[in-house]
Amino acid sequence: MSTAAKVFVVLLVLFSVAFAMVTVTFVVQQDNWKELALDYRAAHQAARVEATSIEALAKTTAVQLQGQITQLARQIETLNGKLADADAEIKKKDTELIELKSTSEAARADANRAIQLQELDKTRAERLEKRNGELLAQTTELQKRNLDLDRRVQELTQQVTIMDEQVRALKEQRYALEQQLAAAQKTGAVAGMPRPQGELAKAVAPLGATPTPIKGRILEVKDKIASISVGSADGVTEGMNFIVYRGATFLGKLRITMVEPNGAGGDLVLIRGEIRPEDLVKDEASFGMAP
């Protein structure tokens, strides 16, 4: 065999070995690629399932929040109707009170006229004795009627006071619902829900405003007596009313009976929940305005 033939045979063997190695490497690499493709496909499917679950949960949460907002709006509308009815009832009681006062003044005038007639008829006492007796009886009857009218005026005054307390309580409930609605709106905004517009936005407007709100916290509670962290240095005066609340929950009302420079105390005249230290208080005159 010639040298060229030997060289050719050697080269052929080397090429065969190299080709075999390349083939083996390619087959192994192809198997690795298949495993990676299967892993990527499984991860992609898991991510799609998780994204679908998150999207469904978000839709459910959005529907629940929308329902809460609608329910709170209806409650606010109901409270607005109760407030309007209470205002109308107070106006009616005021009208009755004015009419009763007018009647009472007329009765007093009649009594005064009867007395004046008695004084003018002293010179004719014998002739008008019978008439004087009748006038005296009328005067007694008018005085009795006058006393009855005075009692009725007192009763109506008490009813007006009770109505004022009911209106104040309704306003406090309305504020608590407004705070809950605001919290629900805030949660809805986080979930991508739009804030309500139009009449609902008007319904949650602040109830009142005061230039100098006084805010503090409960220091101690015992039975129906509580102390707070603000005093005369903050503008607190004896007889002032404070609303007690925790977050958006209305808890009660505190009437101040004792004032010190850096603290005050009083009676819990209205309790709607458990009141404990660190609960917040705010003067009733400015309660309902933005903090």
C-alpha positions as CSV (number, residue, x, y, z in Angstrom):
1,M,0.0,0.0,0.0
2,S,1.3,3.4,-0.9
3,T,2.0,6.2,1.6
4,A,-0.8,8.3,0.2
5,A,-3.2,5.5,0.7
6,K,-2.1,5.1,4.3
7,V,-2.5,8.8,5.0
8,F,-5.9,8.7,3.5
9,V,-7.0,5.8,5.7
10,V,-5.7,7.5,8.8
11,L,-7.5,10.7,7.9
12,L,-10.6,8.8,7.3
13,V,-10.4,7.1,10.7
14,L,-9.8,10.5,12.4
15,F,-12.8,12.1,10.6
16,S,-15.0,9.1,11.6
17,V,-14.0,9.5,15.3
18,A,-14.6,13.2,15.2
19,F,-17.9,12.8,13.5
20,A,-19.0,10.2,16.0
21,M,-18.1,12.6,18.9
22,V,-20.0,15.5,17.3
23,T,-23.0,13.3,16.8
24,V,-23.0,12.1,20.4
25,T,-22.6,15.7,21.7
26,F,-25.5,16.9,19.5
27,V,-27.8,14.1,20.7
28,V,-27.0,14.8,24.4
29,Q,-27.6,18.6,23.8
30,Q,-30.9,17.9,22.1
31,D,-32.1,15.9,25.1
32,N,-31.2,18.8,27.4
33,W,-33.0,21.2,25.1
34,K,-36.2,19.1,25.3
35,E,-36.1,19.0,29.1
36,L,-35.6,22.8,29.3
37,A,-38.5,23.3,26.9
38,L,-40.8,21.0,29.0
39,D,-39.7,22.9,32.2
40,Y,-40.4,26.3,30.6
41,R,-43.8,25.1,29.3
42,A,-44.8,23.8,32.8
43,A,-43.8,27.1,34.4
44,H,-45.7,29.1,31.8
45,Q,-48.9,27.0,32.4
46,A,-48.5,27.5,36.2
47,A,-48.1,31.2,35.8
48,R,-51.2,31.4,33.6
49,V,-53.2,29.5,36.2
50,E,-52.0,31.8,39.0
51,A,-52.8,34.9,36.9
52,T,-56.3,33.6,36.2
53,S,-56.9,33.0,39.9
54,I,-55.7,36.5,40.9
55,E,-57.9,38.1,38.2
56,A,-61.0,36.2,39.4
57,L,-60.2,37.2,43.1
58,A,-59.8,40.8,42.0
59,K,-63.2,40.8,40.2
60,T,-64.9,39.2,43.2
61,T,-63.4,41.7,45.6
62,A,-64.4,44.6,43.3
63,V,-68.0,43.3,43.2
64,Q,-68.1,43.0,47.0
65,L,-66.7,46.5,47.5
66,Q,-69.3,47.9,45.0
67,G,-72.0,46.3,47.0
68,Q,-70.7,47.7,50.3
69,I,-70.6,51.2,48.8
70,T,-74.1,50.9,47.4
71,Q,-75.4,49.7,50.8
72,L,-73.7,52.5,52.7
73,A,-75.1,55.0,50.2
74,R,-78.6,53.7,50.9
75,Q,-78.1,54.0,54.6
76,I,-77.0,57.6,54.2
77,E,-80.1,58.4,52.2
78,T,-82.2,56.8,54.9
79,L,-80.5,58.9,57.6
80,N,-81.0,62.0,55.5
81,G,-84.7,61.2,55.3
82,K,-84.9,60.8,59.1
83,L,-83.0,64.1,59.6
84,A,-85.5,65.8,57.3
85,D,-88.5,64.3,59.3
86,A,-86.9,65.4,62.6
87,D,-86.4,68.9,61.3
88,A,-90.0,69.1,60.2
89,E,-91.2,67.8,63.6
90,I,-89.1,70.4,65.4
91,K,-90.6,73.2,63.3
92,K,-94.1,71.8,64.1
93,K,-93.3,71.8,67.8
94,D,-91.9,75.3,67.6
95,T,-95.2,76.5,65.9
96,E,-97.3,74.9,68.7
97,L,-95.1,76.5,71.3
98,I,-95.6,79.9,69.8
99,E,-99.3,79.4,69.6
100,L,-99.5,78.3,73.2
101,K,-97.5,81.2,74.3
102,S,-99.8,83.5,72.4
103,T,-102.8,81.8,74.1
104,S,-101.2,82.2,77.5
105,E,-100.5,85.9,76.9
106,A,-104.2,86.4,75.9
107,A,-105.3,84.6,79.0
108,R,-103.1,86.8,81.2
109,A,-104.6,89.9,79.4
110,D,-108.1,88.6,80.1
111,A,-107.3,88.1,83.8
112,N,-105.8,91.6,84.0
113,R,-108.9,93.1,82.4
114,A,-111.1,91.3,84.8
115,I,-109.1,92.7,87.8
116,Q,-109.3,96.2,86.3
117,L,-113.0,95.8,85.9
118,Q,-113.3,94.8,89.5
119,E,-111.4,97.9,90.6
120,L,-113.5,100.2,88.4
121,D,-116.8,98.7,89.7
122,K,-116.0,99.1,93.4
123,T,-118.3,102.1,93.5
124,R,-121.1,99.9,92.1
125,A,-120.3,96.9,94.2
126,E,-123.9,96.3,95.4
127,R,-125.4,96.5,92.0
128,L,-122.7,94.5,90.3
129,E,-121.9,92.0,93.1
130,K,-123.3,89.1,91.2
131,R,-121.3,90.2,88.1
132,N,-118.2,90.5,90.2
133,G,-118.7,86.9,91.4
134,E,-118.9,85.7,87.9
135,L,-115.8,87.6,86.9
136,L,-114.0,86.2,89.9
137,A,-115.0,82.7,88.8
138,Q,-113.8,83.4,85.3
139,T,-110.5,84.8,86.7
140,T,-110.0,81.6,88.7
141,E,-110.8,79.5,85.6
142,L,-108.4,81.6,83.5
143,Q,-105.7,81.3,86.1
144,K,-106.2,77.5,86.2
145,R,-106.1,77.4,82.4
146,N,-103.0,79.6,82.4
147,L,-101.3,77.1,84.7
148,D,-102.3,74.2,82.4
149,L,-100.9,76.2,79.4
150,D,-97.7,76.8,81.3
151,R,-97.3,73.1,82.0
152,R,-98.0,72.4,78.3
153,V,-95.3,74.9,77.3
154,Q,-92.9,73.1,79.6
155,E,-93.8,69.7,78.1
156,L,-93.3,71.1,74.5
157,T,-90.0,72.6,75.5
158,Q,-88.8,69.2,76.8
159,Q,-90.0,67.6,73.6
160,V,-88.1,70.1,71.5
161,T,-85.0,69.4,73.6
162,I,-85.4,65.6,73.1
163,M,-85.9,66.2,69.3
164,D,-82.6,68.2,69.3
165,E,-80.8,65.3,71.0
166,Q,-82.3,62.9,68.4
167,V,-81.2,65.1,65.6
168,R,-77.7,65.3,67.1
169,A,-77.6,61.5,67.4
170,L,-78.7,61.1,63.8
171,K,-75.9,63.4,62.7
172,E,-73.4,61.4,64.7
173,Q,-74.7,58.1,63.0
174,R,-74.5,59.8,59.6
175,Y,-70.9,60.8,60.3
176,A,-70.0,57.3,61.3
177,L,-71.5,55.9,58.1
178,E,-69.7,58.6,56.1
179,Q,-66.4,57.4,57.6
180,Q,-67.3,53.8,56.7
181,L,-68.1,54.8,53.2
182,A,-64.9,56.8,52.9
183,A,-63.0,53.7,54.1
184,A,-64.8,51.5,51.6
185,Q,-64.1,54.0,48.8
186,K,-60.5,54.1,49.7
187,T,-60.3,50.3,49.5
188,G,-62.2,50.4,46.2
189,A,-59.7,52.9,44.8
190,V,-56.9,50.5,45.7
191,A,-58.7,47.7,43.8
192,G,-59.2,49.9,40.8
193,M,-62.8,50.9,41.6
194,P,-63.9,54.5,40.7
195,R,-65.1,56.9,43.4
196,P,-68.9,57.6,43.4
197,Q,-70.0,60.8,41.7
198,G,-73.1,63.0,41.7
199,E,-75.7,62.7,44.5
200,L,-73.6,60.1,46.5
201,A,-70.6,62.5,46.5
202,K,-72.9,65.3,47.8
203,A,-74.3,63.0,50.5
204,V,-70.9,62.5,52.1
205,A,-70.1,66.2,52.3
206,P,-69.0,67.4,55.8
207,L,-71.9,68.2,58.2
208,G,-70.4,71.3,59.7
209,A,-67.2,73.2,60.4
210,T,-65.6,75.0,63.3
211,P,-62.6,77.2,63.2
212,T,-60.9,75.7,66.3
213,P,-61.6,71.9,66.7
214,I,-60.4,70.4,70.0
215,K,-59.2,66.9,69.8
216,G,-57.7,64.6,72.5
217,R,-57.9,61.0,73.9
218,I,-59.4,59.2,76.8
219,L,-57.1,58.8,79.8
220,E,-59.2,56.8,82.2
221,V,-62.7,55.4,82.4
222,K,-64.5,54.4,85.6
223,D,-68.3,53.5,85.5
224,K,-69.8,56.5,83.6
225,I,-67.0,59.0,84.4
226,A,-64.0,59.6,82.1
227,S,-61.0,61.9,81.9
228,I,-59.4,63.3,78.8
229,S,-56.0,64.7,77.8
230,V,-57.1,68.2,76.9
231,G,-58.0,71.0,79.3
232,S,-58.6,74.8,79.6
233,A,-55.2,75.5,77.9
234,D,-56.7,73.9,74.8
235,G,-60.0,75.8,75.0
236,V,-62.1,73.2,77.0
237,T,-64.8,74.7,79.2
238,E,-67.2,73.3,81.8
239,G,-70.5,72.1,80.1
240,M,-68.8,71.4,76.8
241,N,-69.7,68.1,75.0
242,F,-67.1,65.8,73.4
243,I,-67.8,62.9,70.9
244,V,-65.9,59.7,71.7
245,Y,-64.9,57.5,68.8
246,R,-62.5,54.9,67.6
247,G,-61.5,55.0,63.9
248,A,-64.9,55.4,62.2
249,T,-66.9,53.9,65.1
250,F,-69.1,56.3,67.2
251,L,-68.8,55.2,70.9
252,G,-70.6,57.9,72.9
253,K,-70.7,61.4,74.3
254,L,-68.9,63.0,77.2
255,R,-70.2,66.1,79.0
256,I,-67.4,68.1,80.8
257,T,-68.0,68.8,84.5
258,M,-64.4,69.5,85.7
259,V,-61.6,71.4,83.9
260,E,-57.9,71.7,84.6
261,P,-55.2,73.4,82.5
262,N,-54.0,70.2,80.9
263,G,-56.9,67.8,81.4
264,A,-60.6,67.6,82.0
265,G,-63.2,65.1,83.2
266,G,-67.0,64.6,83.0
267,D,-69.9,62.2,82.7
268,L,-70.6,59.8,79.8
269,V,-74.2,60.9,79.0
270,L,-74.5,58.7,75.9
271,I,-72.8,55.3,75.5
272,R,-73.0,53.3,72.2
273,G,-70.0,51.0,72.6
274,E,-67.2,50.0,74.9
275,I,-65.1,53.1,75.8
276,R,-61.6,52.5,77.0
277,P,-58.3,54.5,77.4
278,E,-56.7,55.8,74.2
279,D,-60.0,56.2,72.4
280,L,-60.2,59.5,70.6
281,V,-62.4,62.5,71.6
282,K,-63.4,65.7,69.6
283,D,-65.6,68.6,70.6
284,E,-69.2,68.2,69.5
285,A,-69.3,71.7,67.8
286,S,-66.6,70.7,65.3
287,F,-67.4,67.0,65.0
288,G,-68.0,66.0,61.4
289,M,-65.4,68.4,59.8
290,A,-62.3,67.1,58.1
291,P,-59.4,66.5,60.6
